[in-house]
Structure formats: structure tokens, C-alpha cells
Amino acid sequence: MGGGQGFSGASHPPRQGGGNRCKMKMTNRWNQFIYRLWAPVYDATVGHIFQPGREQAIELVNLQPGERVLLVGVGTGADLPLLPQGVKASGVDISPDMLARARQKLPLPGRDVTLLQGDAQQLLVEEASCDAVIYNLILSVIPNGSVCLRENLRALKPGGRAVVFDKFLPDDGRLTLGRRMLNLGSTLFGTDITRRFGKLAEGAGVQVVRDEPSLLGGAYRVILLRKTGV
């Protein structure tokens, strides 16, 4: 873990509902296995490819000195050096192997960073304890993206903001048989290519403030949210 106290831990059971259905189900156990394999090479391979999208997301959420931020699915900590000085951050991930890589990036001058191992389908910090939440490349890889989104939005103070960088099927796009078949393979590598953000966010109590195209011609998007209700 990085210096300082970060956020106090507070575990709650996940709430039900909202997950997209597909024939091949991802599980926490499978994800831990997959990310044990990814951890040694992630930063130099796909992590490098995704860096522009991460930078776009953190620029859009516009963190300010003194703010507290929760990074959901922090992975190898690729987002941590992008945080501005003066913020306090907690990063959550289920993979001890990915977190070990993240710890190698610490300490970071001017950032107070704490890393927590746990299931991001549960809230692992106190409710209403942070100003911003970052969901970079987590909602398409966690077993239930809807539960992950809603549980961690509980960490936001009223009016707080969240940013999502991930790949989504357009809300009005057709889920073709070919994409379903490709998804059987992609889930083996730890990612679901059939999820729609609109479906994940139903009933989450957030307003979409900005929705910008990102990588691969807009297949990846950066979405800025504002917490509006319970």
C-alpha cells in the first residue's frame, strides 16, 4: 500500500440485478486465474495500447487537489501515475498478482494511495466518502458490471462524479450471432464484448454528462457521470 490512511474499509454484500446475460459466464475465480497470467505482461502489451483512453478519462473527471478518488479495478496501477498531485486515492482489485504490480509503482510523489484487495462487486470503502470514482476497463470484465457500477457509486458524495472508460455495444445496436460467438472466445480472456452501458446504468442514479468516443473508432468510450440520487 502507499502512504497514508486512504479510505476506511467497509464491506457490504452485493445488491442483486442488472447484469447482462451471455452464454459464457465470467467468474471471480476465472478472472483471478486470467489476470495472474496477464500481470507480468499487461503494462507492456495491452496496457500500453489503452493508455490514451485512460488519459482521456482522467482528464475528463478533472480531479482537484484535496479530493478523494476511488479506482475500481485498479489492476497494475496504470492510472495511478496519471492522478494529479494532492489527491487521495484508493484502488481496489480482486487480483493479488495485478495489485503486486501496482504496488511497484508506489510511492508516487504528492499522491496518497492505498491499495485494497477485494471484489469490486461489493463496496469496499465507506459510503459517501469520495469525490470521484474511476471505472477504467472494469465494467466489461467483472462478472456483473451493473452491480459493480451501482455498488461503487455508493462511495460518491451527493453530486459526485464518475468516469467510465470501456468498450460497449451501442445501446441501439443489434447483438448479432457473430458477436455472440466471438464473445465465447473473448470471455476466456476475461472480457465481455456484448455489454451495453445503458443497460448497466439502469436505475443507478446517475446522469450522463459527457459521452466521448475513444479508441478503435469509438468502440471504446469515455463517459462522465454525475450522481443524482440513490
Contacts in CASP RR format, 6 or more apart in sequence:
PFRMAT RR
TARGET T0000
AUTHOR 0000-0000-0000
METHOD contacts of the structure
MODEL  1
MGGGQGFSGASHPPRQGGGNRCKMKMTNRWNQFIYRLWAPVYDATVGHIF
QPGREQAIELVNLQPGERVLLVGVGTGADLPLLPQGVKASGVDISPDMLA
RARQKLPLPGRDVTLLQGDAQQLLVEEASCDAVIYNLILSVIPNGSVCLR
ENLRALKPGGRAVVFDKFLPDDGRLTLGRRMLNLGSTLFGTDITRRFGKL
AEGAGVQVVRDEPSLLGGAYRVILLRKTGV
1 103 0 8 1.000
1 106 0 8 1.000
1 113 0 8 1.000
1 114 0 8 1.000
1 115 0 8 1.000
2 103 0 8 1.000
2 106 0 8 1.000
2 107 0 8 1.000
2 112 0 8 1.000
2 113 0 8 1.000
2 114 0 8 1.000
2 115 0 8 1.000
3 106 0 8 1.000
3 107 0 8 1.000
3 112 0 8 1.000
3 113 0 8 1.000
3 114 0 8 1.000
4 112 0 8 1.000
4 114 0 8 1.000
5 112 0 8 1.000
5 114 0 8 1.000
6 68 0 8 1.000
6 88 0 8 1.000
6 89 0 8 1.000
6 90 0 8 1.000
6 112 0 8 1.000
6 113 0 8 1.000
6 114 0 8 1.000
7 68 0 8 1.000
7 70 0 8 1.000
7 88 0 8 1.000
7 90 0 8 1.000
7 114 0 8 1.000
7 125 0 8 1.000
7 126 0 8 1.000
7 129 0 8 1.000
7 130 0 8 1.000
7 155 0 8 1.000
8 125 0 8 1.000
8 126 0 8 1.000
8 129 0 8 1.000
9 116 0 8 1.000
9 124 0 8 1.000
9 125 0 8 1.000
9 126 0 8 1.000
10 123 0 8 1.000
10 124 0 8 1.000
10 125 0 8 1.000
10 126 0 8 1.000
10 127 0 8 1.000
11 122 0 8 1.000
11 123 0 8 1.000
11 124 0 8 1.000
12 122 0 8 1.000
12 123 0 8 1.000
12 151 0 8 1.000
12 154 0 8 1.000
13 122 0 8 1.000
14 119 0 8 1.000
14 121 0 8 1.000
14 122 0 8 1.000
14 144 0 8 1.000
14 147 0 8 1.000
14 151 0 8 1.000
15 147 0 8 1.000
15 150 0 8 1.000
15 151 0 8 1.000
16 147 0 8 1.000
17 144 0 8 1.000
17 146 0 8 1.000
17 147 0 8 1.000
18 144 0 8 1.000
18 145 0 8 1.000
18 146 0 8 1.000
18 147 0 8 1.000
18 199 0 8 1.000
18 200 0 8 1.000
18 202 0 8 1.000
19 144 0 8 1.000
19 145 0 8 1.000
19 146 0 8 1.000
19 147 0 8 1.000
19 199 0 8 1.000
19 200 0 8 1.000
20 145 0 8 1.000
20 146 0 8 1.000
20 192 0 8 1.000
20 194 0 8 1.000
20 195 0 8 1.000
20 196 0 8 1.000
20 199 0 8 1.000
20 200 0 8 1.000
22 180 0 8 1.000
22 183 0 8 1.000
22 187 0 8 1.000
22 192 0 8 1.000
22 194 0 8 1.000
23 180 0 8 1.000
23 183 0 8 1.000
23 184 0 8 1.000
24 183 0 8 1.000
24 184 0 8 1.000
24 185 0 8 1.000
24 187 0 8 1.000
24 188 0 8 1.000
25 143 0 8 1.000
25 187 0 8 1.000
26 141 0 8 1.000
26 142 0 8 1.000
26 143 0 8 1.000
26 187 0 8 1.000
26 190 0 8 1.000
26 192 0 8 1.000
27 143 0 8 1.000
28 94 0 8 1.000
28 119 0 8 1.000
28 143 0 8 1.000
30 190 0 8 1.000
31 94 0 8 1.000
31 95 0 8 1.000
31 141 0 8 1.000
31 142 0 8 1.000
31 143 0 8 1.000
31 190 0 8 1.000
32 94 0 8 1.000
32 95 0 8 1.000
32 96 0 8 1.000
34 189 0 8 1.000
34 190 0 8 1.000
35 42 0 8 1.000
35 75 0 8 1.000
35 94 0 8 1.000
35 95 0 8 1.000
35 97 0 8 1.000
35 98 0 8 1.000
36 95 0 8 1.000
36 97 0 8 1.000
38 46 0 8 1.000
38 98 0 8 1.000
39 76 0 8 1.000
39 95 0 8 1.000
39 97 0 8 1.000
39 98 0 8 1.000
39 100 0 8 1.000
39 101 0 8 1.000
40 101 0 8 1.000
42 75 0 8 1.000
42 76 0 8 1.000
42 98 0 8 1.000
42 101 0 8 1.000
43 76 0 8 1.000
43 78 0 8 1.000
43 101 0 8 1.000
47 76 0 8 1.000
47 78 0 8 1.000
49 215 0 8 1.000
50 78 0 8 1.000
50 136 0 8 1.000
50 137 0 8 1.000
50 165 0 8 1.000
50 215 0 8 1.000
51 78 0 8 1.000
52 214 0 8 1.000
52 215 0 8 1.000
53 136 0 8 1.000
53 165 0 8 1.000
53 214 0 8 1.000
53 215 0 8 1.000
53 220 0 8 1.000
53 222 0 8 1.000
54 78 0 8 1.000
54 79 0 8 1.000
54 82 0 8 1.000
54 136 0 8 1.000
54 165 0 8 1.000
55 82 0 8 1.000
56 165 0 8 1.000
56 212 0 8 1.000
56 214 0 8 1.000
56 222 0 8 1.000
57 134 0 8 1.000
57 136 0 8 1.000
57 163 0 8 1.000
57 164 0 8 1.000
57 165 0 8 1.000
57 222 0 8 1.000
58 79 0 8 1.000
58 82 0 8 1.000
58 83 0 8 1.000
58 134 0 8 1.000
58 163 0 8 1.000
60 163 0 8 1.000
60 210 0 8 1.000
60 212 0 8 1.000
60 222 0 8 1.000
60 224 0 8 1.000
61 69 0 8 1.000
61 132 0 8 1.000
61 134 0 8 1.000
61 161 0 8 1.000
61 162 0 8 1.000
61 163 0 8 1.000
61 224 0 8 1.000
63 69 0 8 1.000
63 83 0 8 1.000
63 84 0 8 1.000
63 87 0 8 1.000
63 131 0 8 1.000
63 132 0 8 1.000
64 84 0 8 1.000
64 87 0 8 1.000
64 131 0 8 1.000
65 84 0 8 1.000
65 85 0 8 1.000
65 86 0 8 1.000
65 87 0 8 1.000
66 86 0 8 1.000
66 87 0 8 1.000
66 88 0 8 1.000
67 87 0 8 1.000
67 88 0 8 1.000
67 130 0 8 1.000
67 131 0 8 1.000
67 132 0 8 1.000
68 87 0 8 1.000
68 88 0 8 1.000
68 89 0 8 1.000
68 90 0 8 1.000
68 129 0 8 1.000
68 130 0 8 1.000
68 131 0 8 1.000
68 132 0 8 1.000
69 83 0 8 1.000
69 87 0 8 1.000
69 88 0 8 1.000
69 89 0 8 1.000
69 90 0 8 1.000
69 130 0 8 1.000
69 131 0 8 1.000
69 132 0 8 1.000
69 133 0 8 1.000
69 134 0 8 1.000
70 89 0 8 1.000
70 90 0 8 1.000
70 91 0 8 1.000
70 92 0 8 1.000
70 125 0 8 1.000
70 130 0 8 1.000
70 132 0 8 1.000
70 133 0 8 1.000
70 134 0 8 1.000
70 152 0 8 1.000
70 155 0 8 1.000
71 77 0 8 1.000
71 79 0 8 1.000
71 80 0 8 1.000
71 89 0 8 1.000
71 90 0 8 1.000
71 91 0 8 1.000
71 92 0 8 1.000
71 133 0 8 1.000
71 134 0 8 1.000
71 136 0 8 1.000
72 91 0 8 1.000
72 92 0 8 1.000
72 120 0 8 1.000
72 133 0 8 1.000
72 134 0 8 1.000
72 135 0 8 1.000
72 138 0 8 1.000
72 148 0 8 1.000
72 152 0 8 1.000
73 91 0 8 1.000
73 92 0 8 1.000
73 93 0 8 1.000
73 94 0 8 1.000
73 120 0 8 1.000
73 135 0 8 1.000
73 136 0 8 1.000
73 137 0 8 1.000
73 138 0 8 1.000
73 142 0 8 1.000
74 80 0 8 1.000
74 91 0 8 1.000
74 92 0 8 1.000
74 93 0 8 1.000
74 98 0 8 1.000
74 99 0 8 1.000
74 102 0 8 1.000
74 115 0 8 1.000
75 93 0 8 1.000
75 95 0 8 1.000
75 98 0 8 1.000
75 99 0 8 1.000
75 101 0 8 1.000
75 102 0 8 1.000
76 98 0 8 1.000
76 101 0 8 1.000
76 102 0 8 1.000
76 105 0 8 1.000
77 91 0 8 1.000
77 98 0 8 1.000
77 101 0 8 1.000
77 102 0 8 1.000
77 105 0 8 1.000
79 134 0 8 1.000
79 136 0 8 1.000
80 89 0 8 1.000
80 102 0 8 1.000
80 105 0 8 1.000
80 106 0 8 1.000
80 108 0 8 1.000
80 111 0 8 1.000
80 113 0 8 1.000
81 105 0 8 1.000
81 108 0 8 1.000
83 89 0 8 1.000
83 108 0 8 1.000
83 111 0 8 1.000
83 113 0 8 1.000
85 109 0 8 1.000
85 110 0 8 1.000
85 111 0 8 1.000
86 110 0 8 1.000
86 111 0 8 1.000
86 112 0 8 1.000
87 111 0 8 1.000
87 112 0 8 1.000
88 111 0 8 1.000
88 112 0 8 1.000
88 113 0 8 1.000
89 111 0 8 1.000
89 112 0 8 1.000
89 113 0 8 1.000
89 114 0 8 1.000
90 113 0 8 1.000
90 114 0 8 1.000
90 115 0 8 1.000
90 116 0 8 1.000
90 124 0 8 1.000
90 125 0 8 1.000
90 130 0 8 1.000
91 102 0 8 1.000
91 113 0 8 1.000
91 114 0 8 1.000
91 115 0 8 1.000
91 116 0 8 1.000
92 115 0 8 1.000
92 116 0 8 1.000
92 117 0 8 1.000
92 118 0 8 1.000
92 120 0 8 1.000
92 124 0 8 1.000
92 125 0 8 1.000
93 99 0 8 1.000
93 102 0 8 1.000
93 115 0 8 1.000
93 116 0 8 1.000
93 117 0 8 1.000
93 118 0 8 1.000
93 120 0 8 1.000
94 117 0 8 1.000
94 118 0 8 1.000
94 119 0 8 1.000
94 120 0 8 1.000
95 117 0 8 1.000
96 117 0 8 1.000
99 115 0 8 1.000
99 117 0 8 1.000
102 115 0 8 1.000
103 115 0 8 1.000
106 113 0 8 1.000
106 115 0 8 1.000
107 113 0 8 1.000
116 124 0 8 1.000
116 125 0 8 1.000
118 124 0 8 1.000
120 138 0 8 1.000
120 142 0 8 1.000
120 148 0 8 1.000
120 151 0 8 1.000
120 152 0 8 1.000
121 142 0 8 1.000
121 143 0 8 1.000
121 144 0 8 1.000
121 145 0 8 1.000
121 147 0 8 1.000
121 148 0 8 1.000
121 151 0 8 1.000
122 151 0 8 1.000
123 151 0 8 1.000
123 152 0 8 1.000
123 154 0 8 1.000
123 155 0 8 1.000
125 155 0 8 1.000
126 155 0 8 1.000
127 154 0 8 1.000
127 155 0 8 1.000
128 154 0 8 1.000
128 155 0 8 1.000
128 156 0 8 1.000
128 157 0 8 1.000
128 158 0 8 1.000
129 155 0 8 1.000
129 157 0 8 1.000
130 155 0 8 1.000
130 156 0 8 1.000
130 157 0 8 1.000
131 156 0 8 1.000
131 157 0 8 1.000
131 160 0 8 1.000
131 161 0 8 1.000
132 156 0 8 1.000
132 160 0 8 1.000
132 161 0 8 1.000
132 162 0 8 1.000
132 163 0 8 1.000
133 152 0 8 1.000
133 153 0 8 1.000
133 155 0 8 1.000
133 156 0 8 1.000
133 161 0 8 1.000
133 162 0 8 1.000
133 163 0 8 1.000
134 162 0 8 1.000
134 163 0 8 1.000
135 148 0 8 1.000
135 149 0 8 1.000
135 152 0 8 1.000
135 162 0 8 1.000
135 163 0 8 1.000
135 164 0 8 1.000
135 165 0 8 1.000
135 166 0 8 1.000
136 163 0 8 1.000
136 164 0 8 1.000
136 165 0 8 1.000
136 166 0 8 1.000
137 165 0 8 1.000
137 166 0 8 1.000
138 145 0 8 1.000
138 148 0 8 1.000
138 166 0 8 1.000
139 145 0 8 1.000
139 148 0 8 1.000
139 149 0 8 1.000
139 164 0 8 1.000
139 166 0 8 1.000
139 195 0 8 1.000
139 197 0 8 1.000
139 200 0 8 1.000
140 166 0 8 1.000
140 167 0 8 1.000
140 168 0 8 1.000
140 191 0 8 1.000
140 192 0 8 1.000
140 193 0 8 1.000
140 195 0 8 1.000
141 190 0 8 1.000
141 191 0 8 1.000
141 192 0 8 1.000
142 148 0 8 1.000
145 195 0 8 1.000
145 200 0 8 1.000
146 199 0 8 1.000
146 200 0 8 1.000
146 201 0 8 1.000
146 202 0 8 1.000
146 204 0 8 1.000
149 164 0 8 1.000
149 200 0 8 1.000
149 201 0 8 1.000
149 204 0 8 1.000
150 203 0 8 1.000
150 204 0 8 1.000
152 162 0 8 1.000
153 162 0 8 1.000
153 204 0 8 1.000
153 205 0 8 1.000
153 206 0 8 1.000
153 227 0 8 1.000
156 162 0 8 1.000
156 227 0 8 1.000
157 227 0 8 1.000
158 227 0 8 1.000
158 229 0 8 1.000
159 226 0 8 1.000
159 227 0 8 1.000
159 228 0 8 1.000
160 226 0 8 1.000
160 227 0 8 1.000
161 209 0 8 1.000
161 224 0 8 1.000
161 225 0 8 1.000
161 226 0 8 1.000
161 227 0 8 1.000
162 206 0 8 1.000
162 224 0 8 1.000
162 225 0 8 1.000
162 227 0 8 1.000
163 222 0 8 1.000
163 223 0 8 1.000
163 224 0 8 1.000
163 225 0 8 1.000
164 197 0 8 1.000
164 221 0 8 1.000
164 222 0 8 1.000
164 223 0 8 1.000
164 225 0 8 1.000
165 214 0 8 1.000
165 220 0 8 1.000
165 221 0 8 1.000
165 222 0 8 1.000
165 223 0 8 1.000
166 197 0 8 1.000
166 220 0 8 1.000
166 221 0 8 1.000
167 191 0 8 1.000
167 193 0 8 1.000
167 216 0 8 1.000
167 219 0 8 1.000
167 220 0 8 1.000
167 221 0 8 1.000
168 195 0 8 1.000
168 196 0 8 1.000
168 197 0 8 1.000
168 198 0 8 1.000
168 221 0 8 1.000
169 175 0 8 1.000
169 179 0 8 1.000
169 193 0 8 1.000
169 194 0 8 1.000
169 195 0 8 1.000
169 196 0 8 1.000
170 196 0 8 1.000
171 196 0 8 1.000
171 197 0 8 1.000
171 198 0 8 1.000
171 199 0 8 1.000
173 196 0 8 1.000
175 194 0 8 1.000
179 193 0 8 1.000
179 194 0 8 1.000
180 194 0 8 1.000
182 193 0 8 1.000
183 192 0 8 1.000
183 193 0 8 1.000
183 194 0 8 1.000
186 192 0 8 1.000
186 193 0 8 1.000
197 221 0 8 1.000
197 223 0 8 1.000
201 208 0 8 1.000
201 225 0 8 1.000
205 227 0 8 1.000
205 228 0 8 1.000
205 229 0 8 1.000
205 230 0 8 1.000
206 225 0 8 1.000
206 226 0 8 1.000
206 227 0 8 1.000
206 228 0 8 1.000
206 229 0 8 1.000
207 225 0 8 1.000
207 226 0 8 1.000
207 228 0 8 1.000
208 223 0 8 1.000
208 224 0 8 1.000
208 225 0 8 1.000
209 224 0 8 1.000
209 225 0 8 1.000
209 226 0 8 1.000
210 222 0 8 1.000
210 223 0 8 1.000
210 224 0 8 1.000
211 221 0 8 1.000
211 222 0 8 1.000
211 223 0 8 1.000
211 224 0 8 1.000
212 221 0 8 1.000
212 222 0 8 1.000
212 223 0 8 1.000
213 220 0 8 1.000
213 221 0 8 1.000
214 220 0 8 1.000
214 221 0 8 1.000
214 222 0 8 1.000
END
